[in-house]
Amino acid sequence: MERETVKRLFMQHYARMQRVARTLLYDVQESEDVCQDIFESLLRGESDT
């Protein structure tokens, strides 16, 4: 995925993703790490689909 596309997705969805992750994980740091890992994977072109 192109860097600009990932940047746009990050800006649009990071806060919401982080809130959902925090609700599921009950840990602020862990939820931030998970969300960052997702966007890092997108930048690398890693995808399970």
N, C-alpha and C positions, 0 to 999 in steps of 0.2 A: 504494500500500500504506500502511496506517495506521502512524503513527510507533511506536506500542506494539508492533505486530507486527514491524516492522523491528528495534526494540530487542531484542525477545525472540530473534529470529533471530541478531542480532549476538552477544548474550551466549552463545547455545548453540553457535555455529559458527565464530566468528571465529578462535579459536586453531587449530582444525584446518585451516581454509581457509588461514591464514597459513603453516602448516607445509607444506601441499601446494604453495602458491605458491613458497615458498622452495626446495623441492626442485626445482621446474621451472625457476625463474629464477636460482638460485644467488646471490641478492642480497637481503639482509634489507630494505633500504629499498624496493626495487622491489616486493617481495612485499607489504609493508605498504600501499604506495600502491595496488596492484591491488585488494586486499581492501577498502580504504576506498572506492575508486571504485565497487565493486560495491554496497556498502551505500548510498552516496550516490545512485546511480542508482535503487535501490529506493525511497528516500525521495522522490525526484522523480517517481516513477511511470514511469520509463523502463524499457522492457523490450523484448527482441527477440522475445518470443513473442506 
